[in-house]
Amino acid sequence: MPIRTRFTIWRTLAAAAVAALLAAFLTPAAAQAATRESRPVYSYANAVREAVWVDTGLDGDGDGRSDRVAADIVRPREPAQQGRKVPVIMDASPYYSCCGRGNESQLKTYDAQGNVVQMPLFYDNYFVPRGYAFVGVDLAGTNRSDGCIDIGGRSDIQSAKAVIDWLNGRAKAYTSRTGTTTVRANWTNGRTGMIGKSWDGTIANGVAATGVKGLKTIVPISAISSWYDYYFAKGAPLYDSGPNWLADAVESDDAHAHCAAVQQKLVDGAPRTGDWTGLWTERDYVKDAGKVRASVFLTHGLQDLNVRTKHFGQWWNALAKNGVERKIWLSQTGHVDPFDYRRGAWVDTLHRWFDHELLGYDNGIDREPMADIERHPDQWVTSKVWPPSGTRATTLRPATGAQPGVGTLGLLPGTGTETFTDDPKLSETDWAAKTGTPTPEKAGFVTGQLTRDLRLSGSSKVTVTATPTTATAHLSAVLVDLGPDTIRDYADAAEGINTLTDRTCWGESTAGDSACFKVTMAKTTSVGATVFSRGWADLGNYASDRKGVPLTPGRAYTITLDLAATDHVVPKGHRLALIVAGTDRDLIDPPSTTPTLTLDLSRTAVRVPLVGGAAAFTHATSGTTSVAPGATTLDGVRAPRTVHRVPMG
């Protein structure tokens, strides 16, 4: 649904109220301008800096006391002196003391009174002078907070929700971690926007899914929408460890001493079998999208192999079904913040978004295109809605070709079989490089050379019928654009950016908190093939997404793999390929055996979201021959490195 469908009455009233107030002090022209953009009229150097500890109502660490979470606040001093209240921008994070935020891994620092001196990132520097308060919340079990980290569960979410409740007069906060002196948030109107990358953005998703009153918008950047999908893909393990490892990596010394029982629950609730448990249900925010009251401005890297793009795809679709106002940016990067790939446009757009959502300014952002998509490095296009109107799920079918393992891909049903043997030493990059060459570890299916551009926008599904030779088997499926291109080098350690030495400044600085950050630029590479969507599954989950069983060798099983959301144009002159294989090295873990699998092509297909549907595919492939590329080895990105087990970047 278009972003403008939920323009609420309060914004009009708020804008009118602000205009009336300013008109008393400004000329008519200045008052009109001020209602469209907040200006840096307040002193950042003189801002109020304070810390409160908010009662969560939980006792995660089992010490007999309700856990309190630390919230560090930077807010403009002048509005409170003038009797005016301000909205809040909030980032709730587990990383403020252990790992840092942003490209420069900034940590919170404090003065002798325990008030924050350096707040990571630019949000406070930029927005506090413009009339916003910024609140940085330490998740329970981290930095200066009580309790235990529980990896997206009740404690994590309540850490931030309780602060929003306090901002709206529904919860208690104290001036210290153990004291009895309470403090009220009488300086805010309670209107809160949450922002954050990765785990921080995940918390924003989870809090929005509670439907908490006062949360008006969230800006999740490369965020998780269901924690099961961070660790597993339909039973196939994506990492060699579970959420207990992550908890141990971020929790404070106090939490290390008191949270063994919580860590054990994480172990018990996340079996390495990949079976769905109650732990995953609690950490699935998609199921609660119907409770979301906040608008959502979502950003994600289309080549993010840490928080993979299935997360934004399923969250976006659930929000759409529930009529949530939303906006999206999709880059060519990996796990990268838009501040580091499109800085000026990002700060401007974020500013306008918060002005619209939290101050009620009618600045037109709700009437602009819903989606910005990076088509080539630093080259962006827009879509009025996303996925675009006219996008249709279209079934493409593989068929055998002139060589074993190198078949065709088209609209007509195929026949015959293809066989491959799992090789855990090889990755999707290896498969794509030899799409046109018979190799034992994959089966590839390729269209003819396209005569028109073909755009895929959304999520795909691959249904395969496979007969294994062993009792365990993992499957991978990838979509590949075969043809020369220059792309962001997402497989590099920096995932598509270069960090330079020069700095640009975004807001006001103090001696302890600079608003100046290192400049970045696109890091690119030339390729002959690009994997642009991927998905995985344990064949033992053929009968259930939530529980796997041993396989019977020699028996055929049918399973559907969910491929990650994307927006990609396969250009005229290129070919579209589907590759089915076993273990995708470093992206899923191998099975306990080394199976050979035989695909029944008459019962194998891929449903892709084509702009223009089947007619677009017919037009793009008309007049071409369905000949796979020759035996040339195609250049691609380096093999995807071992991905993070930490949703941070």
C-alpha positions as CSV (number, residue, x, y, z in Angstrom):
1,M,0.0,0.0,0.0
2,P,1.3,3.5,-0.7
3,I,3.0,5.3,2.2
4,R,0.4,8.2,2.2
5,T,-2.5,5.9,3.2
6,R,-2.0,6.5,6.9
7,F,-1.6,10.3,7.3
8,T,-3.1,10.8,10.7
9,I,-5.1,13.8,11.9
10,W,-2.7,14.6,14.7
11,R,0.0,15.7,12.2
12,T,-2.2,18.4,10.8
13,L,-3.2,19.6,14.2
14,A,0.4,19.5,15.4
15,A,1.7,21.4,12.4
16,A,-1.0,24.0,12.9
17,A,-0.2,24.4,16.6
18,V,3.5,24.8,15.8
19,A,2.8,27.3,13.1
20,A,0.6,29.3,15.4
21,L,3.2,29.3,18.2
22,L,6.0,30.4,15.9
23,A,3.9,33.0,14.2
24,A,3.9,34.9,17.5
25,F,7.6,35.3,17.3
26,L,8.5,35.0,13.6
27,T,7.5,36.7,10.4
28,P,4.9,34.8,8.4
29,A,7.4,33.6,5.9
30,A,9.8,32.3,8.6
31,A,6.9,30.6,10.4
32,Q,5.8,28.8,7.3
33,A,9.3,27.6,6.6
34,A,9.8,26.4,10.2
35,T,6.8,24.2,10.0
36,R,8.4,22.2,7.2
37,E,11.8,21.6,8.7
38,S,13.2,21.6,12.2
39,R,16.2,24.0,12.5
40,P,19.3,23.8,14.7
41,V,18.2,26.6,17.0
42,Y,19.2,25.0,20.4
43,S,22.6,24.7,22.0
44,Y,24.1,21.2,21.9
45,A,27.0,22.3,24.2
46,N,24.5,23.4,26.8
47,A,22.2,20.4,26.4
48,V,20.9,18.5,29.5
49,R,22.8,15.2,30.0
50,E,21.4,12.8,32.5
51,A,20.9,9.1,33.3
52,V,17.9,7.3,34.6
53,W,17.3,3.7,35.5
54,V,13.9,2.5,34.4
55,D,12.1,-0.4,36.2
56,T,11.3,-3.1,33.7
57,G,9.1,-5.1,36.0
58,L,11.2,-8.2,35.4
59,D,13.7,-10.1,37.5
60,G,15.8,-11.8,34.8
61,D,18.9,-12.2,36.9
62,G,16.9,-13.8,39.8
63,D,18.3,-11.5,42.5
64,G,14.9,-10.7,44.0
65,R,14.8,-7.2,42.7
66,S,13.1,-5.8,39.6
67,D,15.6,-5.2,36.9
68,R,16.4,-1.6,36.0
69,V,17.8,-0.6,32.6
70,A,20.0,2.5,32.1
71,A,18.8,5.2,29.8
72,D,21.3,8.0,29.0
73,I,19.6,11.2,27.8
74,V,20.8,14.2,25.8
75,R,18.1,16.8,25.4
76,P,17.9,20.5,24.6
77,R,17.8,22.7,27.7
78,E,15.8,25.6,26.3
79,P,12.4,24.0,25.5
80,A,12.0,22.9,29.1
81,Q,12.9,26.3,30.3
82,Q,10.2,27.7,28.0
83,G,7.6,25.2,29.2
84,R,7.6,23.2,25.9
85,K,8.0,19.4,25.5
86,V,10.0,17.6,22.9
87,P,9.8,14.2,21.2
88,V,12.4,11.5,21.6
89,I,14.7,9.5,19.2
90,M,15.9,6.3,20.9
91,D,18.5,3.6,20.1
92,A,18.3,0.6,22.5
93,S,21.5,-1.5,22.1
94,P,23.6,-4.2,23.7
95,Y,26.8,-2.7,22.2
96,Y,27.3,0.6,24.0
97,S,30.2,-0.8,26.2
98,C,31.3,-4.1,24.6
99,C,31.6,-3.6,20.9
100,G,30.7,-0.1,19.8
101,R,28.4,1.4,17.3
102,G,29.0,2.7,13.8
103,N,31.8,2.4,11.3
104,E,34.2,3.7,14.0
105,S,33.0,1.4,16.8
106,Q,32.1,4.2,19.2
107,L,31.4,3.5,22.8
108,K,29.5,5.6,25.4
109,T,31.8,7.6,27.7
110,Y,30.8,9.2,31.0
111,D,31.9,12.1,33.2
112,A,32.6,11.9,36.9
113,Q,28.9,12.2,37.7
114,G,28.0,9.3,35.5
115,N,26.4,11.4,32.7
116,V,27.1,10.5,29.1
117,V,29.8,12.5,27.4
118,Q,30.1,10.7,24.1
119,M,26.9,9.2,22.7
120,P,27.8,7.0,19.7
121,L,26.8,8.0,16.2
122,F,25.5,11.4,15.0
123,Y,21.9,11.3,16.2
124,D,22.3,13.4,19.3
125,N,24.7,15.9,17.6
126,Y,22.3,16.5,14.8
127,F,18.8,16.2,16.3
128,V,19.2,17.7,19.8
129,P,19.9,21.2,18.3
130,R,16.7,20.7,16.2
131,G,14.5,20.1,19.2
132,Y,14.6,16.4,19.8
133,A,15.8,14.5,22.8
134,F,18.0,11.5,22.2
135,V,17.9,8.4,24.5
136,G,20.5,5.6,24.4
137,V,19.3,2.5,26.3
138,D,21.5,-0.3,27.5
139,L,19.7,-3.5,27.1
140,A,19.2,-5.6,30.2
141,G,22.4,-7.5,31.1
142,T,24.7,-5.0,29.3
143,N,26.8,-2.0,30.3
144,R,25.1,-0.2,33.3
145,S,21.8,-2.2,33.3
146,D,20.6,-5.0,35.6
147,G,19.2,-8.2,34.3
148,C,20.2,-10.7,31.6
149,I,20.4,-10.4,27.9
150,D,18.1,-12.9,26.3
151,I,18.7,-12.5,22.5
152,G,15.5,-10.8,21.3
153,G,13.2,-12.3,24.0
154,R,11.1,-10.7,26.6
155,S,13.9,-9.1,28.5
156,D,15.5,-7.5,25.4
157,I,12.2,-6.1,24.2
158,Q,11.0,-5.0,27.7
159,S,14.3,-3.1,28.1
160,A,13.2,-0.6,25.5
161,K,9.4,-0.9,25.9
162,A,9.7,0.1,29.6
163,V,11.6,3.2,28.6
164,I,8.8,4.2,26.2
165,D,6.3,3.6,29.0
166,W,8.3,5.8,31.3
167,L,8.5,8.5,28.7
168,N,4.7,8.4,28.6
169,G,4.1,8.3,32.3
170,R,3.3,4.6,32.7
171,A,6.5,3.3,34.3
172,K,8.9,4.3,37.1
173,A,12.5,5.4,36.7
174,Y,15.1,6.2,39.3
175,T,18.1,8.6,39.5
176,S,20.4,5.6,40.3
177,R,20.7,1.9,39.7
178,T,19.9,1.0,43.3
179,G,18.4,4.1,44.9
180,T,14.8,5.0,45.7
181,T,14.6,8.6,44.3
182,T,12.2,8.5,41.4
183,V,12.3,10.8,38.3
184,R,9.6,11.7,35.8
185,A,10.0,12.5,32.1
186,N,8.2,15.8,32.3
187,W,10.2,17.3,29.5
188,T,8.8,15.1,26.7
189,N,5.5,14.7,25.0
190,G,6.2,11.0,24.9
191,R,6.3,10.7,21.1
192,T,9.1,8.4,20.4
193,G,10.9,7.1,17.3
194,M,13.3,4.1,17.6
195,I,16.3,3.7,15.3
196,G,19.2,1.3,15.1
197,K,21.3,-1.0,13.0
198,S,21.2,-4.8,13.3
199,W,20.5,-5.9,16.9
200,D,19.4,-2.4,17.7
201,G,17.0,-2.3,14.8
202,T,15.8,-5.7,15.8
203,I,14.8,-4.3,19.1
204,A,12.9,-1.6,17.3
205,N,11.0,-4.3,15.3
206,G,10.2,-6.2,18.5
207,V,9.0,-3.2,20.5
208,A,6.8,-2.1,17.6
209,A,5.3,-5.6,17.5
210,T,4.1,-5.1,21.1
211,G,1.9,-2.2,19.9
212,V,3.2,0.0,22.7
213,K,1.5,3.4,22.8
214,G,3.8,6.3,22.3
215,L,6.1,4.6,19.7
216,K,5.3,6.6,16.6
217,T,7.9,5.3,14.1
218,I,10.8,2.9,13.8
219,V,13.8,3.0,11.5
220,P,15.2,-0.5,11.5
221,I,18.5,-0.8,9.6
222,S,19.6,-4.3,8.5
223,A,17.4,-5.7,11.3
224,I,16.2,-9.2,12.3
225,S,12.5,-9.9,12.1
226,S,12.5,-13.5,13.4
227,W,15.5,-14.9,15.4
228,Y,15.0,-18.4,14.1
229,D,15.8,-17.1,10.7
230,Y,19.0,-15.6,12.0
231,Y,20.2,-19.1,13.1
232,F,18.4,-21.5,10.7
233,A,16.9,-21.8,7.3
234,K,14.1,-24.4,7.4
235,G,16.2,-26.6,9.6
236,A,19.6,-26.0,8.0
237,P,22.0,-24.3,10.5
238,L,23.4,-21.0,9.4
239,Y,26.1,-20.9,12.1
240,D,28.0,-23.4,14.3
241,S,26.6,-21.9,17.5
242,G,23.4,-20.7,19.0
243,P,22.1,-17.6,20.8
244,N,23.9,-18.5,24.1
245,W,27.2,-17.8,22.4
246,L,25.9,-14.3,21.4
247,A,24.6,-13.6,24.9
248,D,28.1,-14.5,26.3
249,A,29.7,-12.1,23.9
250,V,27.8,-9.0,24.9
251,E,26.7,-9.3,28.5
252,S,28.3,-7.3,31.3
253,D,30.5,-8.7,34.1
254,D,27.6,-8.5,36.4
255,A,25.5,-10.5,34.0
256,H,28.2,-13.1,33.6
257,A,28.0,-13.7,37.3
258,H,24.3,-14.0,37.5
259,C,22.8,-15.1,34.2
260,A,23.9,-18.8,33.9
261,A,20.3,-20.0,34.2
262,V,19.2,-17.7,31.4
263,Q,22.0,-18.8,29.2
264,Q,21.1,-22.5,29.8
265,K,17.5,-21.7,28.7
266,L,18.9,-20.4,25.5
267,V,20.9,-23.6,25.0
268,D,17.9,-25.8,25.8
269,G,15.4,-23.7,23.7
270,A,17.6,-23.6,20.6
271,P,18.5,-27.2,19.7
272,R,21.1,-27.6,16.9
273,T,18.6,-29.8,15.1
274,G,17.0,-26.7,13.8
275,D,13.6,-27.6,15.2
276,W,11.2,-24.8,16.1
277,T,10.6,-24.3,19.8
278,G,8.8,-21.9,22.1
279,L,12.0,-19.9,22.3
280,W,11.7,-19.0,18.6
281,T,8.0,-18.3,18.8
282,E,8.7,-15.6,21.5
283,R,11.3,-14.1,19.2
284,D,9.2,-14.1,16.0
285,Y,8.0,-10.5,15.5
286,V,6.5,-11.2,12.1
287,K,3.5,-13.0,13.7
288,D,2.7,-9.8,15.6
289,A,2.8,-7.4,12.7
290,G,-0.9,-6.8,13.2
291,K,-0.1,-5.0,16.5
292,V,2.3,-2.5,15.0
293,R,1.0,1.1,15.5
294,A,4.3,2.8,14.4
295,S,5.2,3.7,10.9
296,V,8.3,1.9,9.5
297,F,11.2,3.3,7.5
298,L,13.3,0.2,6.7
299,T,16.7,-0.1,5.1
300,H,18.7,-3.2,4.2
301,G,21.7,-4.2,2.1
302,L,20.6,-6.6,-0.7
303,Q,23.9,-8.5,-0.3
304,D,23.7,-8.7,3.6
305,L,25.0,-12.2,4.5
306,N,24.8,-11.4,8.2
307,V,21.2,-10.4,8.7
308,R,20.0,-12.0,5.5
309,T,17.4,-10.3,3.3
310,K,14.7,-12.8,4.2
311,H,14.3,-10.7,7.3
312,F,13.2,-7.5,5.7
313,G,11.2,-9.4,3.0
314,Q,8.9,-11.2,5.4
315,W,8.6,-8.2,7.8
316,W,7.8,-5.9,4.9
317,N,5.1,-8.2,3.6
318,A,3.5,-8.6,7.0
319,L,3.4,-4.9,7.5
320,A,1.8,-4.4,4.1
321,K,-0.9,-6.9,4.9
322,N,-1.7,-4.9,8.1
323,G,-1.8,-1.5,6.4
324,V,1.3,0.0,8.2
325,E,2.7,3.2,6.7
326,R,6.2,2.4,5.4
327,K,9.2,3.4,3.4
328,I,12.2,1.4,2.2
329,W,15.8,1.8,1.0
330,L,17.7,-1.1,-0.5
331,S,21.4,-0.8,-1.3
332,Q,23.9,-3.1,-3.1
333,T,26.0,-3.4,0.1
334,G,26.3,-6.0,2.7
335,H,25.7,-5.3,6.4
336,V,26.2,-1.5,6.1
337,D,24.5,1.5,7.6
338,P,23.2,4.0,5.0
339,F,25.2,6.7,6.8
340,D,28.2,4.9,5.2
341,Y,27.0,4.5,1.7
342,R,24.7,7.5,1.0
343,R,25.4,9.9,3.8
344,G,24.0,13.2,2.7
345,A,20.8,11.9,1.3
346,W,20.4,9.6,4.3
347,V,20.7,12.4,6.9
348,D,18.4,14.6,4.9
349,T,15.7,11.9,4.4
350,L,15.9,10.7,8.1
351,H,15.6,14.3,9.2
352,R,12.5,14.8,7.1
353,W,11.0,11.5,8.2
354,F,11.4,12.3,11.9
355,D,10.0,15.8,11.4
356,H,7.0,14.3,9.7
357,E,6.4,11.4,12.1
358,L,7.4,13.0,15.4
359,L,6.7,16.7,14.9
360,G,3.8,16.4,12.5
361,Y,5.3,18.6,9.7
362,D,3.7,18.4,6.4
363,N,6.9,18.2,4.4
364,G,5.7,15.9,1.6
365,I,7.8,12.9,2.5
366,D,4.6,10.8,2.7
367,R,3.8,11.6,-0.9
368,E,7.2,10.7,-2.3
369,P,8.1,7.3,-3.8
370,M,8.0,4.5,-1.3
371,A,11.3,2.8,-2.3
372,D,14.8,3.9,-3.2
373,I,16.9,1.1,-4.7
374,E,20.6,1.2,-5.6
375,R,20.8,-0.2,-9.1
376,H,24.6,0.3,-9.6
377,P,27.2,1.6,-7.1
378,D,26.0,5.1,-6.1
379,Q,23.2,5.1,-8.8
380,W,19.7,5.0,-7.3
381,V,16.2,4.6,-8.7
382,T,12.9,5.0,-7.1
383,S,9.6,3.0,-7.1
384,K,6.3,4.6,-6.3
385,V,5.4,1.4,-4.3
386,W,7.4,-1.6,-3.5
387,P,7.3,-4.2,-5.0
388,P,6.2,-2.3,-8.1
389,S,2.7,-2.5,-9.4
390,G,2.4,-5.2,-11.9
391,T,4.8,-7.6,-10.1
392,R,3.6,-11.1,-10.5
393,A,4.8,-14.5,-9.1
394,T,5.8,-16.4,-12.2
395,T,6.7,-20.1,-12.4
396,L,9.9,-20.9,-14.3
397,R,10.8,-24.6,-14.8
398,P,14.2,-26.3,-15.3
399,A,14.8,-28.8,-18.0
400,T,17.7,-30.9,-19.1
401,G,20.2,-29.5,-21.6
402,A,22.8,-30.8,-24.0
403,Q,25.2,-31.5,-21.1
404,P,24.6,-33.1,-17.7
405,G,24.1,-30.5,-15.0
406,V,23.7,-27.6,-17.5
407,G,20.1,-27.3,-18.3
408,T,17.6,-24.7,-19.4
409,L,15.1,-22.4,-17.6
410,G,11.8,-21.4,-19.1
411,L,8.0,-21.4,-18.8
412,L,7.4,-25.0,-20.1
413,P,7.5,-28.0,-17.8
414,G,10.8,-30.0,-17.9
415,T,11.4,-33.7,-17.8
416,G,14.2,-36.0,-16.8
417,T,16.6,-35.7,-13.9
418,E,19.8,-34.0,-12.8
419,T,22.3,-35.4,-10.1
420,F,24.8,-33.7,-7.9
421,T,26.9,-34.5,-4.9
422,D,27.3,-32.2,-1.9
423,D,30.7,-30.6,-1.7
424,P,31.1,-28.5,1.5
425,K,34.3,-27.0,0.2
426,L,32.5,-25.0,-2.5
427,S,30.4,-21.9,-2.3
428,E,27.8,-20.2,-4.4
429,T,30.6,-18.2,-6.0
430,D,32.2,-21.4,-7.2
431,W,28.9,-22.6,-8.6
432,A,28.1,-19.4,-10.4
433,A,31.6,-19.2,-11.9
434,K,31.0,-22.5,-13.7
435,T,27.3,-22.3,-14.4
436,G,27.9,-23.4,-18.0
437,T,30.3,-26.2,-17.1
438,P,29.2,-29.7,-16.0
439,T,30.5,-30.0,-12.5
440,P,29.6,-32.7,-9.9
441,E,28.5,-30.5,-7.1
442,K,25.6,-28.6,-8.7
443,A,22.8,-28.5,-11.2
444,G,22.4,-25.3,-13.2
445,F,19.6,-24.1,-15.4
446,V,19.9,-21.0,-17.6
447,T,17.7,-18.9,-19.8
448,G,18.8,-17.8,-23.3
449,Q,20.4,-14.4,-23.6
450,L,17.7,-11.8,-22.8
451,T,16.5,-9.3,-25.4
452,R,15.0,-7.0,-22.8
453,D,15.7,-6.2,-19.2
454,L,14.0,-8.4,-16.7
455,R,13.3,-7.1,-13.2
456,L,12.8,-9.3,-10.1
457,S,11.3,-7.5,-7.1
458,G,10.4,-9.4,-3.9
459,S,10.9,-12.9,-2.6
460,S,11.2,-16.2,-4.7
461,K,10.5,-19.8,-3.8
462,V,12.2,-22.9,-5.2
463,T,10.4,-26.2,-5.0
464,V,12.5,-29.3,-5.6
465,T,11.8,-33.0,-5.6
466,A,15.1,-34.7,-4.6
467,T,16.1,-38.3,-3.9
468,P,19.1,-38.5,-1.4
469,T,21.5,-41.3,-1.0
470,T,22.0,-40.7,2.8
471,A,19.8,-40.0,5.8
472,T,20.7,-36.3,6.0
473,A,21.0,-33.7,3.2
474,H,21.1,-29.9,3.0
475,L,20.0,-28.0,-0.1
476,S,20.9,-24.6,-1.4
477,A,19.3,-22.6,-4.3
478,V,20.6,-19.4,-5.8
479,L,19.5,-17.0,-8.5
480,V,22.4,-15.7,-10.7
481,D,22.7,-12.9,-13.2
482,L,25.2,-14.1,-15.8
483,G,26.9,-11.2,-17.5
484,P,29.5,-8.5,-16.9
485,D,28.9,-5.9,-14.3
486,T,30.6,-3.6,-11.8
487,I,29.0,-4.1,-8.3
488,R,29.8,-3.2,-4.8
489,D,32.3,-5.7,-3.4
490,Y,30.0,-7.1,-0.7
491,A,32.3,-10.1,0.0
492,D,35.1,-7.8,1.1
493,A,35.5,-7.3,4.9
494,A,34.0,-3.8,4.6
495,E,31.0,-5.2,2.6
496,G,31.0,-2.7,-0.2
497,I,32.6,0.5,1.2
498,N,36.0,2.0,1.6
499,T,36.6,4.1,4.7
500,L,38.8,7.2,4.0
501,T,40.7,9.5,6.4
502,D,38.8,12.8,5.7
503,R,35.8,13.6,7.9
504,T,32.4,15.3,7.4
505,C,30.4,16.8,10.2
506,W,26.7,16.2,10.9
507,G,25.5,18.4,13.7
508,E,27.3,20.1,16.6
509,S,30.4,18.9,18.5
510,T,31.7,19.2,22.0
511,A,35.2,18.4,23.3
512,G,34.0,14.9,24.3
513,D,31.6,14.1,21.4
514,S,32.5,15.0,17.8
515,A,29.9,15.2,15.1
516,C,32.5,14.5,12.5
517,F,32.9,11.0,10.9
518,K,35.2,9.4,8.4
519,V,34.1,9.7,4.8
520,T,33.3,6.5,2.9
521,M,33.1,5.6,-0.8
522,A,31.9,2.6,-2.8
523,K,34.3,-0.3,-3.0
524,T,33.6,-2.0,-6.3
525,T,34.6,-5.0,-8.3
526,S,34.1,-6.2,-11.8
527,V,32.3,-9.6,-12.2
528,G,31.0,-11.9,-14.9
529,A,28.3,-13.4,-12.6
530,T,26.3,-12.1,-9.7
531,V,24.4,-14.2,-7.2
532,F,21.5,-11.9,-6.2
533,S,19.1,-14.2,-4.2
534,R,19.7,-17.3,-2.2
535,G,17.9,-19.8,0.1
536,W,18.7,-23.0,2.1
537,A,16.9,-25.9,3.7
538,D,17.4,-29.2,5.5
539,L,15.7,-31.8,3.3
540,G,14.6,-33.5,6.5
541,N,12.2,-30.6,7.0
542,Y,10.3,-31.6,3.9
543,A,7.0,-32.2,5.8
544,S,7.3,-29.3,8.2
545,D,9.1,-26.0,8.4
546,R,9.4,-26.5,12.1
547,K,10.6,-30.1,12.6
548,G,13.0,-32.3,10.7
549,V,13.2,-36.1,10.5
550,P,15.8,-38.5,9.2
551,L,15.6,-39.3,5.5
552,T,15.2,-42.7,3.9
553,P,17.9,-43.1,1.2
554,G,16.4,-43.8,-2.2
555,R,13.1,-42.1,-1.4
556,A,12.0,-38.9,-3.2
557,Y,11.1,-35.8,-1.1
558,T,9.6,-32.5,-2.1
559,I,10.5,-29.3,-0.2
560,T,10.2,-25.6,-0.9
561,L,13.2,-23.3,-0.2
562,D,12.4,-19.6,0.6
563,L,14.8,-17.4,-1.3
564,A,15.8,-14.0,0.2
565,A,14.0,-10.9,-1.0
566,T,15.7,-8.8,-3.7
567,D,15.3,-6.1,-6.2
568,H,17.5,-6.9,-9.2
569,V,17.4,-6.2,-12.9
570,V,18.9,-8.8,-15.2
571,P,19.9,-6.6,-18.2
572,K,19.4,-7.2,-21.8
573,G,22.2,-9.4,-23.1
574,H,22.6,-11.2,-19.8
575,R,21.1,-14.6,-18.7
576,L,19.1,-15.6,-15.6
577,A,20.2,-18.8,-13.9
578,L,18.9,-21.0,-11.2
579,I,21.5,-23.2,-9.4
580,V,20.5,-26.0,-7.0
581,A,23.3,-27.6,-4.9
582,G,24.1,-28.8,-1.4
583,T,26.2,-27.0,1.2
584,D,26.8,-23.3,0.5
585,R,30.2,-23.0,2.1
586,D,30.4,-20.5,5.0
587,L,26.7,-19.6,4.6
588,I,25.2,-22.9,5.9
589,D,26.8,-25.7,7.8
590,P,27.2,-29.1,6.1
591,P,25.1,-32.2,7.0
592,S,26.5,-35.1,8.9
593,T,26.8,-37.1,5.7
594,T,27.9,-36.4,2.1
595,P,24.8,-37.1,0.0
596,T,24.3,-37.4,-3.7
597,L,20.9,-36.0,-4.7
598,T,18.9,-36.6,-7.8
599,L,16.4,-33.9,-8.9
600,D,13.1,-34.8,-10.6
601,L,12.8,-31.9,-13.0
602,S,9.1,-32.5,-13.7
603,R,8.5,-31.7,-10.0
604,T,11.0,-28.9,-9.6
605,A,10.3,-25.2,-10.3
606,V,11.1,-21.6,-9.1
607,R,8.5,-18.9,-8.6
608,V,10.0,-15.5,-9.1
609,P,8.5,-12.0,-8.6
610,L,8.7,-10.6,-12.1
611,V,7.7,-7.1,-12.9
612,G,5.3,-7.7,-15.7
613,G,4.9,-11.3,-14.8
614,A,5.0,-14.2,-17.4
615,A,4.5,-11.8,-20.3
616,A,7.7,-9.9,-19.3
617,F,9.6,-13.1,-19.3
618,T,8.2,-14.1,-22.7
619,H,9.1,-10.8,-24.2
620,A,12.6,-10.8,-22.6
621,T,13.4,-14.3,-23.9
622,S,11.7,-14.1,-27.3
623,G,13.9,-14.7,-30.3
624,T,16.7,-16.3,-28.1
625,T,18.0,-19.7,-28.1
626,S,18.1,-21.7,-24.8
627,V,21.7,-22.4,-25.0
628,A,23.7,-22.3,-21.7
629,P,26.9,-20.3,-21.6
630,G,30.0,-22.1,-22.5
631,A,32.7,-23.6,-20.3
632,T,34.3,-20.3,-19.6
633,T,34.9,-19.6,-15.9
634,L,33.1,-16.4,-14.9
635,D,34.6,-13.9,-12.5
636,G,32.6,-13.2,-9.4
637,V,33.2,-11.8,-5.9
638,R,35.6,-13.8,-3.7
639,A,34.0,-16.7,-1.9
640,P,31.8,-15.2,0.8
641,R,33.9,-15.1,3.9
642,T,32.8,-16.8,7.1
643,V,29.9,-14.5,8.2
644,H,29.5,-12.9,11.5
645,R,27.8,-14.7,14.3
646,V,27.0,-11.3,15.8
647,P,24.2,-9.1,14.3
648,M,26.4,-6.0,14.5
649,G,28.7,-5.5,11.5
